[in-house]
């Protein structure tokens, strides 16, 4: 088995680890509403954040919650008796905003035991948006740098019912290809893997005030209005937009067929 601790090339501002910031996250909880569980049912589970376990991971998780990043995300790699992995956004334009953005590593202070939540990683300094929930005691991952930052405190029975029929991802298994997920999003998953469980919504409870999200919104950018702008400014913005589109197209053309993400043997 492999923990596809892949870097989903995600956004990660190096957020402060001051005591004040940690205190703001100390009681943070998030209720995940899950659809399409095994058997077609729905359910909820609650995650509690422990910034003292892994402050950078906790801060990134909060950043993603504030941006409502997880809404619609599929549990795309679920291996029975091991873990359930999620955190690749289903809209390529949103996922692209996080491309190549990483956070520094946290020291591993807690073990990867059942119910604990950890960021996936492809090596030092590669954490982005992918996470996994441990189904069992996976303490063997501790020495590989996987630092838990939160735990499921309610609804672990729901986590156990996340659909696992597809198993390991491509090319080593019959599950989804991360490369195709990143380029095609949920359209690919809906077509080829319709039974995947997914996050309908996440409710943030138990802490506040929350640190603001990063300046770069995770939602697709709104159209720039020309109202109140001079013709020169408007033309400049149009040129910038065309350059961005051209760069995105070139990146897509040059993107290799296979994912660059690494995987760790465990």
Buried (B, 14 or more C-beta within 10 A) or exposed (E): BBBBBBBBBBBBBEBEBEEEBBEBBBEBBBBBBBBBBBEEEEBBBBBBBBBBBBBBBBBBBBBBBBBBBBBBBBBBBBBEEBBBBBBBBBBBEBBBBBBEBBBEBBEBEBBBBBBBBBBBBBEEEBBBBBBBBBBEEBEEBBEBBBBBBBBBEBBBEBBBBBBBEBBBBBEEBEBBBBBBBBBBBBEBBBEBBEEBBBBBBBEBEEBEEBBEBBEEEBEEEEEEEEEEEEEEEBEEBEEEEEEEEEEEEEEEEEEEEEBEBBBBEB
